[in-house]
Amino acid sequence: MIFHLTLPTIINQLVNGFALGTLLVLMAVGLTIIMGLMRVINFTHGVLYALGAYTVVSLITYTGFWPCLILAPVLLGLLGMGMESSLIRRVYARDPLHTMLLTFGLALMIEDLIRMIWGDAAYPLSAPSVLAGVIDLKLVIFSKYRVFVILFCAGLLTAVWYFLERTPLGRTILAGTFDREMVVALGIPINLLFTVTFGVGAGLAALAGVLNAPIQGVFPPMGSAILMPCFVVVIIGGMGSFWGAVIGGLLVGVVQSFTVEIFSAMSEVVVFILMAIVLLVRPRGIAGIEGLLE
């Protein structure tokens, strides 16, 4: 079947794959920072993504789409900081399994709250009018909104990279990822650093939810649906690596997009096959840091 793919189809699937991949990268960057610095397997990441999408559902009538790109990350970032400081922080000293179970339980509770507040029905959302329709280049036709998502995420990820690599707070977060004990020994308030990091991760997840809402619609289990691919991206890219998350997200997005076109029944399974292949070749992932969680 692959030989029946035409050049326009290949280009379109690449665009679709990059659009999905950049959203996965947004999710995975926050997830890998939280896992690398805080040693927390954060199952609430998916529901924070869903709450970002539902923020658009609630506010778009009053504010329009564009303000939601700012409001959702800020509101959900603050919610994430509140969750970390009031609940998750209490179990840091215990077995890591406790934090995993706590975040898993919180995710189930929040998903039920979503159903109670917004119901079980899906909410289809349209792209903003300025991004509605397609770009017709004769040979290929692109969705304006998907091209916007790719460009917007590329700019945002550049800003996140600059924050992590060039600002004092970002460097402290990265230093804590590599050697958390040294950060504590230097007198840096680790609890505040954890709270800020969790808030940044929550904000990135919420923003991904806002951007994906016009593509796939908004529905209660959307957070659960994207969470496992995000963990797969983190594992493929390598724990604690920003560029690993970028490479892993784009790779998963493109592979899944082409699989949908070629053999749709395999689209959910192919990401796990890809993960197995990568781990067989590089057990730490593509750009993983050796011994990070040992």
C-alpha positions in Angstrom: 0.0 0.0 0.0 2.9 2.4 0.7 3.7 2.5 -3.0 0.2 4.0 -3.7 1.1 7.1 -1.7 1.4 10.1 -4.0 3.7 13.1 -3.4 0.8 15.4 -2.3 -0.4 12.7 0.2 3.2 12.3 1.6 3.6 16.1 2.0 0.1 16.4 3.6 0.9 13.6 6.1 4.2 15.2 6.9 2.4 18.4 7.8 -0.3 16.5 9.8 2.5 14.6 11.6 4.5 17.7 12.4 1.3 19.3 13.8 0.6 16.3 16.0 4.3 16.0 16.9 4.8 19.6 18.0 1.8 19.2 20.4 3.3 16.0 21.8 6.6 17.9 22.2 4.8 20.6 24.3 3.4 17.9 26.5 6.6 15.9 26.7 8.9 18.8 27.5 6.9 19.6 30.7 6.6 15.9 31.5 10.3 15.2 31.2 11.3 18.2 33.2 9.0 17.2 36.0 10.1 13.6 35.9 13.8 14.6 35.7 13.9 17.2 38.4 11.1 16.0 40.8 11.3 12.2 40.2 7.5 12.3 39.9 5.6 10.2 37.3 2.8 12.8 36.8 -0.4 11.2 35.7 -2.3 14.5 36.1 -0.5 15.8 33.0 -3.2 14.5 30.7 -6.2 16.0 32.6 -4.4 19.4 32.8 -4.2 19.1 29.0 -7.9 18.4 28.9 -8.7 21.3 31.3 -6.8 23.6 28.9 -9.1 22.5 26.1 -12.2 22.9 28.3 -11.0 26.4 29.2 -11.5 27.3 25.5 -15.0 25.7 25.6 -16.0 27.9 28.6 -14.3 31.2 27.5 -14.4 31.3 23.7 -17.9 32.9 23.7 -16.7 35.8 25.9 -13.1 36.2 24.9 -12.6 34.5 21.6 -9.9 32.0 20.8 -6.7 34.1 21.0 -6.9 35.2 24.7 -7.3 31.5 25.6 -3.7 30.9 24.5 -2.7 33.0 27.4 -5.5 32.5 29.9 -5.5 28.7 29.9 -1.7 28.2 30.5 -1.8 30.8 33.3 -4.9 29.4 35.0 -3.8 25.8 34.7 -0.2 26.6 35.7 -1.5 28.2 38.9 -3.7 25.1 39.5 -0.7 22.8 38.9 1.3 24.9 41.4 -1.5 24.6 43.9 -1.7 20.8 43.5 2.0 20.4 43.9 2.3 22.6 47.0 -0.8 21.3 48.8 -0.9 17.6 47.9 2.0 16.2 45.9 4.7 17.8 48.1 3.5 15.8 51.1 4.6 12.5 49.7 8.0 13.4 48.3 9.8 11.7 51.2 7.9 8.4 50.7 8.3 5.7 48.1 8.0 7.1 44.5 5.1 4.7 44.1 3.1 6.9 46.4 3.5 10.0 44.2 2.5 7.9 41.1 -0.6 6.6 42.9 -1.5 10.1 44.2 -1.3 11.7 40.7 -3.1 8.8 39.2 -6.0 9.2 41.7 -6.0 12.9 41.1 -6.3 12.4 37.4 -9.3 10.1 37.8 -11.0 12.6 40.1 -10.4 15.5 37.8 -11.7 13.6 34.8 -14.9 12.8 36.7 -15.2 16.5 37.7 -14.9 17.3 34.0 -17.8 15.0 33.2 -19.9 16.6 36.1 -19.2 20.1 34.9 -19.2 19.8 31.1 -21.0 16.5 30.6 -20.0 13.5 28.5 -20.8 15.0 25.1 -18.0 16.1 22.9 -17.6 19.8 21.9 -16.5 20.4 18.3 -14.6 23.7 18.0 -13.7 25.5 14.8 -10.4 27.2 14.1 -10.4 31.0 14.3 -11.9 32.6 11.2 -8.5 34.0 10.1 -7.1 30.4 10.1 -10.1 28.7 8.6 -9.8 27.0 5.3 -6.7 25.8 3.4 -3.6 27.0 1.6 -3.9 25.8 -2.0 -0.5 25.4 -3.6 -2.0 23.5 -6.6 0.2 20.5 -6.0 -0.7 20.2 -2.3 -3.3 21.7 0.0 -2.5 22.5 3.6 -4.8 23.3 6.5 -4.1 26.9 7.6 -4.6 26.0 11.2 -2.2 23.0 11.2 0.5 25.2 9.6 -0.2 27.8 12.3 0.1 25.1 15.1 3.5 24.0 13.7 4.9 27.6 13.5 3.5 28.7 16.8 4.8 25.6 18.7 8.2 26.0 17.0 8.4 29.6 18.3 7.2 28.6 21.7 9.6 25.7 22.0 12.5 28.1 21.0 11.4 30.3 23.9 11.3 27.4 26.3 14.8 26.3 25.2 16.0 29.9 25.8 14.4 29.9 29.2 16.0 26.6 30.2 19.5 27.3 28.7 19.9 31.1 29.1 18.0 32.2 32.3 19.1 31.7 35.9 15.9 30.0 36.8 16.0 27.7 33.8 19.6 26.8 34.4 18.7 26.0 38.1 15.9 23.7 36.9 18.3 21.9 34.5 21.0 21.7 37.2 18.4 20.1 39.5 17.6 17.6 36.8 21.2 16.5 36.6 22.2 16.8 40.3 19.3 17.6 42.7 21.4 17.1 45.8 23.9 19.7 44.7 21.1 22.3 44.2 19.9 21.7 47.7 23.5 21.9 49.1 23.9 25.3 47.4 21.0 26.7 49.4 18.5 27.0 46.6 14.9 26.6 47.9 14.1 23.3 46.3 10.4 23.3 47.3 9.8 26.6 45.4 11.8 25.2 42.5 9.5 22.1 42.4 6.4 24.3 42.5 7.5 26.5 39.7 8.6 23.5 37.6 5.3 21.8 38.1 3.5 25.0 37.1 5.5 25.4 33.9 4.7 21.8 33.0 1.0 22.2 33.7 0.9 25.4 31.6 2.6 23.7 28.6 0.1 20.8 28.9 -2.8 23.3 29.0 -1.5 25.2 26.0 -1.3 22.0 24.0 -4.9 21.3 24.9 -6.0 24.7 23.7 -4.1 24.3 20.4 -5.5 20.7 19.8 -9.1 21.6 20.6 -10.0 22.9 17.0 -8.2 19.8 15.5 -9.7 16.9 17.4 -12.5 18.6 19.4 -13.0 18.5 23.2 -14.2 15.4 25.1 -13.7 14.1 28.7 -11.2 11.2 28.1 -8.9 13.3 25.8 -6.4 13.6 28.5 -6.2 9.9 29.0 -5.9 9.4 25.3 -2.8 11.6 24.9 -1.0 10.7 28.2 0.4 7.4 27.1 1.8 8.7 23.8 3.5 11.5 25.8 5.2 9.0 28.1 6.3 7.1 24.9 7.8 10.3 23.6 9.7 10.9 26.8 11.1 7.3 26.7 12.0 7.5 23.0 13.6 10.9 23.4 15.4 10.1 26.7 14.7 11.2 30.2 15.7 14.8 31.0 16.6 15.8 27.5 14.8 18.8 25.9 16.1 17.9 22.4 15.2 14.3 23.0 11.6 15.3 23.6 11.6 17.4 20.4 13.0 14.5 18.3 10.8 11.9 20.0 7.6 14.0 19.6 8.2 14.8 15.9 9.1 11.2 15.2 6.0 9.8 16.9 3.8 12.4 15.2 5.0 11.6 11.7 5.1 7.8 12.1 1.5 7.9 13.5 0.3 10.2 10.8 1.6 7.9 8.0 0.3 4.8 9.8 -3.2 6.3 9.8 -3.0 6.8 6.1 -1.4 3.4 5.3 -2.9 1.1 7.8 -5.2 2.9 10.3 -5.8 -0.2 12.5 -2.1 0.0 13.6 -2.1 3.7 14.4 -2.4 3.2 18.2 0.1 0.3 18.3 2.8 1.7 16.1 4.1 4.1 18.7 4.9 1.2 21.1 6.6 -0.7 18.3 8.7 2.4 17.6 9.5 2.7 21.3 10.6 -0.9 21.5 12.9 -0.5 18.4 14.5 2.6 19.9 15.1 1.0 23.3 16.7 -2.0 21.7 19.2 0.2 20.0 19.6 2.9 22.7 18.2 1.8 26.1 18.5 5.4 27.4 16.5 6.8 24.5 17.8 8.9 21.7 19.3 11.7 23.9 18.8 10.3 27.4 21.0 11.1 30.3 22.8 8.0 31.7 21.8 7.1 35.2 19.4 10.0 35.7 16.8 8.1 37.7 19.1 5.5 39.2 
